């Protein structure tokens, strides 16, 4: 049986054209009404000049930031999504796997004021990736993460573990996607171990919905972590 991480990537390769259509036609109600605006406002609230969109997909957030005169660079692990983002006008979009980002095998730039991950952190062990992203931030930089709210997504089974997104209700032949659910404490522990401290937490919610649509975390570099990594350099 293939590892969940490999199945996760395969599902994105299969689903990429359907995902592009779904995002660009506005058929995902939670994104249209709540979560797209939530991540955009969280990023703009930091007033960054240079942003990396980690797991940028087809590039909608890159375009939204560019319209506001913010330098926006994207990276994604699926070639179809990267090409779609480039074709829509985002010239600085890199193709890189999770492993390549962790090992710094692809030059995706550095000195970012902000790195955002919008529903993009789906692997089990995200600490190495978060630490690699920390190293790409400029002094005083921040990390903004939006993810499924664990209390809502857990569906009564509130513990870390692999789950499956079946894309029920979506048009087309979607391949089920495994993704790793982590509790709130696991999110905070991962940020801490990667050298971040929590600076803000939001639970974006539609006024007509009884539950939050997502969890949005804003994290800043811990000064002692930044200093220790600098001391390890050449």
Number of C-alpha atoms within 10 A of each C-alpha: 4 7 8 18 18 11 17 20 18 16 16 22 16 16 19 21 15 15 19 18 13 14 17 12 10 12 13 14 10 14 16 13 14 17 25 15 14 19 23 15 12 19 21 14 9 14 12 18 15 20 26 28 22 21 25 26 29 29 29 17 21 26 18 13 20 16 11 10 11 17 17 26 24 27 23 24 22 22 16 20 26 26 18 18 27 17 12 13 13 20 15 16 26 24 19 21 17 18 13 14 21 18 12 14 11 14 10 17 11 15 15 25 20 29 26 26 19 22 18 17 20 18 20 15 12 18 19 17 19 21 19 16 23 29 19 18 24 15 15 13 20 27 27 22 22 25 19 20 20 20 19 15 17 17 8 8 11 15 14 16 13 14 14 13 11 12 13 8 7 13 11 10 10 19 17 18 20 21 20 18 26 24 17 16 10 13 15 17 14 19 23 19 14 22 22 25 19 16 13 12 14 14 17 19 18 14 9 6 8 8 14 18 21 24 22 24 23 21 23 21 24 16 13 11 18 17 10 11 12 11 9 7 6 4
